[in-house]
Amino acid sequence: MIYGKMWCVVKPSVGIPLFLSAVAIGSFAVHVALVTNTTWIKDFLQGGKAATAQSQSAPAVKK
Amino acid sequence: MADPNKVWPTGLTEAESEEIHRNLIQGTQIFGMIAVLAHLLAYIYSPWLH
């Protein structure tokens, strides 16, 4: 397997946490950037359309 | 690299190193497949890219 011998010179106790941390921090950063730089994710998670539908039907209920 | 029983500075032999690497690659592939599935579901059920 390509690069299979890298753990002969890189300590797994250093290299594996480094690799996993890089993946975790990288993917987290991408998702934070998406949430902070777009509007549709917040709207989607808020359930805006369902709330709008409820608010439209709410006046009818009040009558 | 000729001696397969040589213990390298990390305390591993080449066979042990290859074994660790195989498992790491397999874990990465499983993570990748789960991530692809999650993105597919996000594409289908959210306004993402629509």
Backbone of each chain as nested JSON, in Angstrom:
{
  "chains": [
    {"id": "A", "residues": [
      {"number": 1, "name": "MET", "atoms": {"N": [0.845, -1.204, 0.0], "CA": [0.0, 0.0, 0.0], "C": [0.878, 1.251, 0.0]}},
      {"number": 2, "name": "ILE", "atoms": {"N": [0.495, 2.228, -0.799], "CA": [1.313, 3.427, -0.921], "C": [1.406, 4.16, 0.426]}},
      {"number": 3, "name": "TYR", "atoms": {"N": [2.597, 4.589, 0.752], "CA": [2.899, 5.297, 2.019], "C": [2.704, 4.413, 3.249]}},
      {"number": 4, "name": "GLY", "atoms": {"N": [2.574, 3.115, 3.078], "CA": [2.325, 2.218, 4.195], "C": [3.457, 2.173, 5.218]}},
      {"number": 5, "name": "LYS", "atoms": {"N": [4.661, 2.523, 4.765], "CA": [5.81, 2.469, 5.677], "C": [6.052, 3.788, 6.392]}},
      {"number": 6, "name": "MET", "atoms": {"N": [5.158, 4.757, 6.213], "CA": [5.401, 6.072, 6.842], "C": [5.438, 5.982, 8.371]}},
      {"number": 7, "name": "TRP", "atoms": {"N": [4.735, 4.98, 8.95], "CA": [4.69, 4.861, 10.408], "C": [5.969, 4.288, 10.984]}},
      {"number": 8, "name": "CYS", "atoms": {"N": [6.918, 3.94, 10.081], "CA": [8.268, 3.58, 10.545], "C": [9.038, 4.817, 10.984]}},
      {"number": 9, "name": "VAL", "atoms": {"N": [8.668, 5.972, 10.436], "CA": [9.403, 7.198, 10.75], "C": [8.533, 8.26, 11.421]}},
      {"number": 10, "name": "VAL", "atoms": {"N": [7.199, 8.1, 11.34], "CA": [6.287, 9.013, 12.033], "C": [5.635, 8.242, 13.157]}},
      {"number": 11, "name": "LYS", "atoms": {"N": [5.759, 8.731, 14.379], "CA": [5.147, 8.011, 15.495], "C": [3.63, 8.021, 15.335]}},
      {"number": 12, "name": "PRO", "atoms": {"N": [2.993, 6.854, 15.363], "CA": [1.532, 6.82, 15.228], "C": [0.828, 7.634, 16.318]}},
      {"number": 13, "name": "SER", "atoms": {"N": [1.425, 7.704, 17.506], "CA": [0.79, 8.467, 18.587], "C": [0.785, 9.962, 18.296]}},
      {"number": 14, "name": "VAL", "atoms": {"N": [1.597, 10.383, 17.356], "CA": [1.596, 11.785, 16.931], "C": [0.835, 11.932, 15.62]}},
      {"number": 15, "name": "GLY", "atoms": {"N": [1.138, 11.081, 14.671], "CA": [0.604, 11.227, 13.317], "C": [-0.892, 10.986, 13.219]}},
      {"number": 16, "name": "ILE", "atoms": {"N": [-1.387, 9.984, 13.941], "CA": [-2.814, 9.66, 13.805], "C": [-3.693, 10.748, 14.446]}},
      {"number": 17, "name": "PRO", "atoms": {"N": [-3.41, 11.199, 15.691], "CA": [-4.204, 12.315, 16.215], "C": [-4.09, 13.572, 15.364]}},
      {"number": 18, "name": "LEU", "atoms": {"N": [-2.92, 13.804, 14.783], "CA": [-2.734, 14.964, 13.904], "C": [-3.637, 14.853, 12.681]}},
      {"number": 19, "name": "PHE", "atoms": {"N": [-3.669, 13.67, 12.091], "CA": [-4.493, 13.429, 10.911], "C": [-5.975, 13.576, 11.239]}},
      {"number": 20, "name": "LEU", "atoms": {"N": [-6.405, 12.928, 12.321], "CA": [-7.824, 12.991, 12.691], "C": [-8.228, 14.413, 13.067]}},
      {"number": 21, "name": "SER", "atoms": {"N": [-7.335, 15.137, 13.761], "CA": [-7.628, 16.522, 14.127], "C": [-7.748, 17.392, 12.891]}},
      {"number": 22, "name": "ALA", "atoms": {"N": [-6.864, 17.176, 11.92], "CA": [-6.92, 17.965, 10.689], "C": [-8.253, 17.762, 9.973]}},
      {"number": 23, "name": "VAL", "atoms": {"N": [-8.709, 16.517, 9.913], "CA": [-9.998, 16.22, 9.268], "C": [-11.13, 16.883, 10.045]}},
      {"number": 24, "name": "ALA", "atoms": {"N": [-11.109, 16.726, 11.377], "CA": [-12.196, 17.258, 12.209], "C": [-12.239, 18.783, 12.149]}},
      {"number": 25, "name": "ILE", "atoms": {"N": [-11.091, 19.427, 12.321], "CA": [-11.047, 20.899, 12.323], "C": [-11.398, 21.435, 10.941]}},
      {"number": 26, "name": "GLY", "atoms": {"N": [-10.895, 20.786, 9.908], "CA": [-11.184, 21.23, 8.543], "C": [-12.661, 21.158, 8.213]}},
      {"number": 27, "name": "SER", "atoms": {"N": [-13.289, 20.023, 8.514], "CA": [-14.703, 19.875, 8.174], "C": [-15.566, 20.785, 9.045]}},
      {"number": 28, "name": "PHE", "atoms": {"N": [-15.186, 20.939, 10.317], "CA": [-15.94, 21.851, 11.203], "C": [-15.858, 23.281, 10.693]}},
      {"number": 29, "name": "ALA", "atoms": {"N": [-14.652, 23.685, 10.263], "CA": [-14.454, 25.053, 9.772], "C": [-15.306, 25.317, 8.533]}},
      {"number": 30, "name": "VAL", "atoms": {"N": [-15.388, 24.341, 7.641], "CA": [-16.202, 24.511, 6.434], "C": [-17.665, 24.717, 6.811]}},
      {"number": 31, "name": "HIS", "atoms": {"N": [-18.165, 23.927, 7.765], "CA": [-19.575, 24.038, 8.128], "C": [-19.861, 25.328, 8.904]}},
      {"number": 32, "name": "VAL", "atoms": {"N": [-18.932, 25.75, 9.754], "CA": [-19.106, 27.039, 10.438], "C": [-19.129, 28.168, 9.414]}},
      {"number": 33, "name": "ALA", "atoms": {"N": [-18.237, 28.096, 8.433], "CA": [-18.197, 29.126, 7.396], "C": [-19.511, 29.171, 6.621]}},
      {"number": 34, "name": "LEU", "atoms": {"N": [-20.085, 28.012, 6.35], "CA": [-21.365, 27.978, 5.631], "C": [-22.486, 28.591, 6.463]}},
      {"number": 35, "name": "VAL", "atoms": {"N": [-22.531, 28.237, 7.748], "CA": [-23.601, 28.763, 8.605], "C": [-23.474, 30.272, 8.759]}},
      {"number": 36, "name": "THR", "atoms": {"N": [-22.239, 30.776, 8.878], "CA": [-22.059, 32.211, 9.135], "C": [-22.157, 33.053, 7.864]}},
      {"number": 37, "name": "ASN", "atoms": {"N": [-21.899, 32.46, 6.703], "CA": [-21.852, 33.255, 5.468], "C": [-23.058, 33.07, 4.555]}},
      {"number": 38, "name": "THR", "atoms": {"N": [-23.999, 32.243, 4.96], "CA": [-25.211, 32.108, 4.151], "C": [-26.42, 32.386, 5.033]}},
      {"number": 39, "name": "THR", "atoms": {"N": [-27.553, 32.634, 4.409], "CA": [-28.784, 32.883, 5.174], "C": [-29.706, 31.671, 5.147]}},
      {"number": 40, "name": "TRP", "atoms": {"N": [-29.595, 30.87, 4.098], "CA": [-30.591, 29.809, 3.927], "C": [-30.474, 28.695, 4.951]}},
      {"number": 41, "name": "ILE", "atoms": {"N": [-29.248, 28.466, 5.485], "CA": [-29.108, 27.388, 6.479], "C": [-29.865, 27.755, 7.748]}},
      {"number": 42, "name": "LYS", "atoms": {"N": [-29.701, 29.016, 8.192], "CA": [-30.415, 29.459, 9.394], "C": [-31.92, 29.391, 9.169]}},
      {"number": 43, "name": "ASP", "atoms": {"N": [-32.358, 29.845, 8.011], "CA": [-33.793, 29.803, 7.704], "C": [-34.321, 28.371, 7.677]}},
      {"number": 44, "name": "PHE", "atoms": {"N": [-33.525, 27.492, 7.079], "CA": [-33.945, 26.08, 6.981], "C": [-34.047, 25.454, 8.359]}},
      {"number": 45, "name": "LEU", "atoms": {"N": [-33.02, 25.688, 9.201], "CA": [-33.032, 25.09, 10.538], "C": [-34.122, 25.706, 11.411]}},
      {"number": 46, "name": "GLN", "atoms": {"N": [-34.437, 26.956, 11.13], "CA": [-35.484, 27.639, 11.888], "C": [-36.858, 27.098, 11.525]}},
      {"number": 47, "name": "GLY", "atoms": {"N": [-36.976, 26.492, 10.358], "CA": [-38.286, 26.016, 9.913], "C": [-39.157, 27.168, 9.492]}},
      {"number": 48, "name": "GLY", "atoms": {"N": [-38.589, 28.128, 8.778], "CA": [-39.278, 29.37, 8.407], "C": [-40.551, 29.144, 7.621]}},
      {"number": 49, "name": "LYS", "atoms": {"N": [-40.512, 28.215, 6.668], "CA": [-41.692, 28.033, 5.817], "C": [-42.866, 27.476, 6.608]}},
      {"number": 50, "name": "ALA", "atoms": {"N": [-42.585, 26.519, 7.486], "CA": [-43.643, 25.947, 8.312], "C": [-44.218, 27.004, 9.239]}},
      {"number": 51, "name": "ALA", "atoms": {"N": [-43.329, 27.843, 9.8], "CA": [-43.783, 28.895, 10.7], "C": [-44.646, 29.89, 9.939]}},
      {"number": 52, "name": "THR", "atoms": {"N": [-44.258, 30.189, 8.68], "CA": [-45.042, 31.116, 7.869], "C": [-46.431, 30.542, 7.583]}},
      {"number": 53, "name": "ALA", "atoms": {"N": [-46.462, 29.268, 7.276], "CA": [-47.751, 28.639, 7.001], "C": [-48.644, 28.677, 8.237]}},
      {"number": 54, "name": "GLN", "atoms": {"N": [-48.033, 28.445, 9.403], "CA": [-48.813, 28.488, 10.64], "C": [-49.315, 29.899, 10.908]}},
      {"number": 55, "name": "SER", "atoms": {"N": [-48.422, 30.9, 10.683], "CA": [-48.797, 32.274, 10.976], "C": [-49.9, 32.735, 10.013]}},
      {"number": 56, "name": "GLN", "atoms": {"N": [-49.9, 32.168, 8.783], "CA": [-50.948, 32.537, 7.836], "C": [-52.291, 31.954, 8.258]}},
      {"number": 57, "name": "SER", "atoms": {"N": [-52.228, 30.758, 8.829], "CA": [-53.491, 30.144, 9.232], "C": [-53.926, 30.61, 10.616]}},
      {"number": 58, "name": "ALA", "atoms": {"N": [-52.998, 31.231, 11.337], "CA": [-53.32, 31.657, 12.702], "C": [-54.459, 32.676, 12.77]}},
      {"number": 59, "name": "PRO", "atoms": {"N": [-54.471, 33.704, 11.88], "CA": [-55.581, 34.678, 11.963], "C": [-56.945, 34.015, 11.78]}},
      {"number": 60, "name": "ALA", "atoms": {"N": [-57.004, 32.996, 10.932], "CA": [-58.273, 32.306, 10.723], "C": [-58.722, 31.599, 12.004]}},
      {"number": 61, "name": "VAL", "atoms": {"N": [-57.752, 31.059, 12.741], "CA": [-58.079, 30.381, 13.985], "C": [-58.605, 31.392, 15.011]}},
      {"number": 62, "name": "LYS", "atoms": {"N": [-57.974, 32.605, 15.005], "CA": [-58.375, 33.618, 15.995], "C": [-59.823, 34.052, 15.784]}},
      {"number": 63, "name": "LYS", "atoms": {"N": [-60.228, 34.116, 14.496], "CA": [-61.61, 34.518, 14.23], "C": [-62.559, 33.427, 14.711]}}
    ]},
    {"id": "B", "residues": [
      {"number": 1, "name": "MET", "atoms": {"N": [15.913, -1.244, 4.227], "CA": [14.559, -1.772, 4.174], "C": [14.561, -3.265, 3.861]}},
      {"number": 2, "name": "ALA", "atoms": {"N": [15.743, -3.876, 3.78], "CA": [15.808, -5.271, 3.371], "C": [15.372, -6.197, 4.504]}},
      {"number": 3, "name": "ASP", "atoms": {"N": [15.688, -5.841, 5.749], "CA": [15.362, -6.701, 6.888], "C": [13.929, -6.453, 7.362]}},
      {"number": 4, "name": "PRO", "atoms": {"N": [13.045, -7.429, 7.207], "CA": [11.643, -7.209, 7.605], "C": [11.453, -7.158, 9.113]}},
      {"number": 5, "name": "ASN", "atoms": {"N": [12.461, -7.638, 9.867], "CA": [12.334, -7.621, 11.328], "C": [12.981, -6.4, 11.966]}},
      {"number": 6, "name": "LYS", "atoms": {"N": [13.494, -5.505, 11.131], "CA": [14.142, -4.307, 11.671], "C": [13.118, -3.434, 12.401]}},
      {"number": 7, "name": "VAL", "atoms": {"N": [13.493, -3.017, 13.607], "CA": [12.616, -2.118, 14.362], "C": [13.073, -0.69, 14.082]}},
      {"number": 8, "name": "TRP", "atoms": {"N": [12.163, 0.1, 13.551], "CA": [12.458, 1.475, 13.136], "C": [12.36, 2.428, 14.331]}},
      {"number": 9, "name": "PRO", "atoms": {"N": [12.777, 3.687, 14.153], "CA": [12.803, 4.627, 15.283], "C": [11.47, 4.78, 16.022]}},
      {"number": 10, "name": "THR", "atoms": {"N": [10.363, 4.543, 15.342], "CA": [9.073, 4.653, 16.03], "C": [8.749, 3.406, 16.839]}},
      {"number": 11, "name": "GLY", "atoms": {"N": [9.607, 2.399, 16.762], "CA": [9.374, 1.169, 17.509], "C": [8.556, 0.153, 16.752]}},
      {"number": 12, "name": "LEU", "atoms": {"N": [8.328, 0.407, 15.465], "CA": [7.508, -0.498, 14.653], "C": [8.355, -1.164, 13.581]}},
      {"number": 13, "name": "THR", "atoms": {"N": [7.903, -2.346, 13.162], "CA": [8.497, -2.971, 11.982], "C": [7.701, -2.517, 10.757]}},
      {"number": 14, "name": "GLU", "atoms": {"N": [8.202, -2.858, 9.588], "CA": [7.489, -2.469, 8.371], "C": [6.113, -3.107, 8.308]}},
      {"number": 15, "name": "ALA", "atoms": {"N": [6.013, -4.367, 8.742], "CA": [4.716, -5.054, 8.706], "C": [3.716, -4.373, 9.637]}},
      {"number": 16, "name": "GLU", "atoms": {"N": [4.189, -3.967, 10.819], "CA": [3.291, -3.277, 11.764], "C": [2.854, -1.923, 11.207]}},
      {"number": 17, "name": "SER", "atoms": {"N": [3.807, -1.24, 10.571], "CA": [3.487, 0.044, 9.966], "C": [2.435, -0.101, 8.875]}},
      {"number": 18, "name": "GLU", "atoms": {"N": [2.607, -1.134, 8.053], "CA": [1.628, -1.385, 6.985], "C": [0.259, -1.708, 7.57]}},
      {"number": 19, "name": "GLU", "atoms": {"N": [0.238, -2.443, 8.695], "CA": [-1.037, -2.808, 9.317], "C": [-1.762, -1.568, 9.834]}},
      {"number": 20, "name": "ILE", "atoms": {"N": [-1.032, -0.697, 10.514], "CA": [-1.633, 0.554, 10.995], "C": [-2.192, 1.353, 9.829]}},
      {"number": 21, "name": "HIS", "atoms": {"N": [-1.412, 1.425, 8.756], "CA": [-1.81, 2.23, 7.605], "C": [-3.066, 1.651, 6.947]}},
      {"number": 22, "name": "ARG", "atoms": {"N": [-3.128, 0.314, 6.863], "CA": [-4.322, -0.323, 6.288], "C": [-5.573, 0.06, 7.068]}},
      {"number": 23, "name": "ASN", "atoms": {"N": [-5.475, 0.0, 8.394], "CA": [-6.635, 0.329, 9.225], "C": [-7.001, 1.805, 9.123]}},
      {"number": 24, "name": "LEU", "atoms": {"N": [-5.995, 2.661, 9.049], "CA": [-6.266, 4.091, 8.92], "C": [-6.954, 4.393, 7.588]}},
      {"number": 25, "name": "ILE", "atoms": {"N": [-6.477, 3.768, 6.532], "CA": [-7.094, 3.959, 5.213], "C": [-8.528, 3.435, 5.224]}},
      {"number": 26, "name": "GLN", "atoms": {"N": [-8.742, 2.272, 5.841], "CA": [-10.093, 1.708, 5.891], "C": [-11.046, 2.619, 6.672]}},
      {"number": 27, "name": "GLY", "atoms": {"N": [-10.561, 3.138, 7.802], "CA": [-11.376, 4.068, 8.578], "C": [-11.702, 5.315, 7.792]}},
      {"number": 28, "name": "THR", "atoms": {"N": [-10.727, 5.813, 7.048], "CA": [-10.952, 6.994, 6.223], "C": [-11.986, 6.713, 5.139]}},
      {"number": 29, "name": "GLN", "atoms": {"N": [-11.93, 5.528, 4.554], "CA": [-12.892, 5.17, 3.513], "C": [-14.303, 5.066, 4.088]}},
      {"number": 30, "name": "ILE", "atoms": {"N": [-14.435, 4.475, 5.273], "CA": [-15.762, 4.362, 5.9], "C": [-16.299, 5.746, 6.245]}},
      {"number": 31, "name": "PHE", "atoms": {"N": [-15.424, 6.592, 6.828], "CA": [-15.817, 7.973, 7.133], "C": [-16.273, 8.675, 5.859]}},
      {"number": 32, "name": "GLY", "atoms": {"N": [-15.511, 8.487, 4.777], "CA": [-15.848, 9.121, 3.502], "C": [-17.199, 8.662, 2.979]}},
      {"number": 33, "name": "MET", "atoms": {"N": [-17.481, 7.372, 3.098], "CA": [-18.76, 6.861, 2.607], "C": [-19.923, 7.431, 3.42]}},
      {"number": 34, "name": "ILE", "atoms": {"N": [-19.74, 7.503, 4.753], "CA": [-20.793, 8.084, 5.599], "C": [-20.988, 9.559, 5.245]}},
      {"number": 35, "name": "ALA", "atoms": {"N": [-19.872, 10.259, 4.992], "CA": [-19.951, 11.678, 4.635], "C": [-20.673, 11.866, 3.306]}},
      {"number": 36, "name": "VAL", "atoms": {"N": [-20.392, 11.011, 2.333], "CA": [-21.063, 11.093, 1.03], "C": [-22.569, 10.879, 1.216]}},
      {"number": 37, "name": "LEU", "atoms": {"N": [-22.933, 9.888, 2.034], "CA": [-24.348, 9.619, 2.298], "C": [-25.008, 10.824, 2.973]}},
      {"number": 38, "name": "ALA", "atoms": {"N": [-24.308, 11.412, 3.955], "CA": [-24.854, 12.571, 4.668], "C": [-25.052, 13.744, 3.709]}},
      {"number": 39, "name": "HIS", "atoms": {"N": [-24.097, 13.957, 2.8], "CA": [-24.236, 15.061, 1.849], "C": [-25.353, 14.792, 0.838]}},
      {"number": 40, "name": "LEU", "atoms": {"N": [-25.517, 13.531, 0.482], "CA": [-26.614, 13.18, -0.43], "C": [-27.957, 13.482, 0.231]}},
      {"number": 41, "name": "LEU", "atoms": {"N": [-28.107, 13.089, 1.499], "CA": [-29.348, 13.369, 2.225], "C": [-29.566, 14.87, 2.377]}},
      {"number": 42, "name": "ALA", "atoms": {"N": [-28.467, 15.605, 2.667], "CA": [-28.583, 17.064, 2.801], "C": [-29.009, 17.686, 1.475]}},
      {"number": 43, "name": "TYR", "atoms": {"N": [-28.483, 17.161, 0.372], "CA": [-28.854, 17.695, -0.949], "C": [-30.323, 17.418, -1.261]}},
      {"number": 44, "name": "ILE", "atoms": {"N": [-30.786, 16.23, -0.864], "CA": [-32.166, 15.859, -1.184], "C": [-33.165, 16.638, -0.314]}},
      {"number": 45, "name": "TYR", "atoms": {"N": [-32.867, 16.714, 0.992], "CA": [-33.872, 17.21, 1.94], "C": [-33.672, 18.637, 2.413]}},
      {"number": 46, "name": "SER", "atoms": {"N": [-32.662, 19.362, 1.897], "CA": [-32.48, 20.754, 2.297], "C": [-32.398, 21.617, 1.042]}},
      {"number": 47, "name": "PRO", "atoms": {"N": [-32.49, 22.924, 1.177], "CA": [-32.429, 23.811, -0.008], "C": [-31.016, 23.938, -0.591]}},
      {"number": 48, "name": "TRP", "atoms": {"N": [-30.067, 23.217, -0.029], "CA": [-28.678, 23.309, -0.481], "C": [-28.577, 23.054, -1.986]}},
      {"number": 49, "name": "LEU", "atoms": {"N": [-28.023, 24.015, -2.723], "CA": [-27.763, 23.934, -4.176], "C": [-29.039, 23.89, -5.017]}},
      {"number": 50, "name": "HIS", "atoms": {"N": [-30.184, 24.164, -4.412], "CA": [-31.415, 24.2, -5.214], "C": [-31.738, 25.618, -5.647]}}
    ]}
  ]
}
